Amino acid sequence: MAPRRLRLAAAAASALLALAVLTACAPDAPSGGGLTFTPTPSTSSSASATPTPTPSPTADAEIPDDCRAILTADVLAQLEGVPLNDPAFGASGPQPDGGLVCVWRDPAADTTGLVTKISYMSRGPALDMLNTLVTDEGYTCYTPDGGTRCEKTWQNETYPVTDGRTLFWRDDILIDTQYSNLAPAGYTAAVVASIFG
């Protein structure tokens, strides 16, 4: 009887260990609905991240309706002389769905410009999109300011300038900025602070 008990105890311990390992790998949906990634800062274009949802502290954030008001004086100074929301680039400013599109670009410029789209996006679609950017396109993600920030830069195919994209998701709001040869220092941080405080 003793050897049989030992075998049963060993089998139970093995099952519990396997369950613990699987549970540790599976993301749980937190009560706050937030999303973060394990920080993986890297300069390599093949960076990866592992989703690790955690609660977010703010639940009542709203998308603003003014592209200038979401930026600090320092960031606005870096954008001085760059036209905002020129009609040549289509619909911009406040959107019918509650979003905001900010286009900082001179229509006469070949490539220099910056476009920020702020929209509502729930946790599931946000997680899917950010995971795809990490897995398929080599974005790097980390977790500042209670949210998830993913970014990547690359060389412009036509001009000798740097292009890039930075995304920040928190509390069902996505800030998505794509730029070419125009990356004001502190831009995304200013937008995040304006929306989430």
ZIMOTA-V261691 format. One line per field, one symbol per residue. ss: DSSP state (H for helix, E for strand, C for the rest). A space follows every 50 residues. Layout:
ss = ???
This chain:
ss = CHHHHHHHHHHHHHHHHHHHHHHHHCCCCCCCCCCCECCCCCCCCCCCCC ECCCCCCCCCCCCCCCCCCCCCHHHHHHCCCCCECCHHHCCCEECCCCCE EEEEECCCCCCCEEEEEEEECCHHHHHHHHHHHHHHHCCEEECCCCCEEE EEEEECCCCCCEEEEEEEEECCEEEEEEEECCCCCCHHHHHHHHHHC
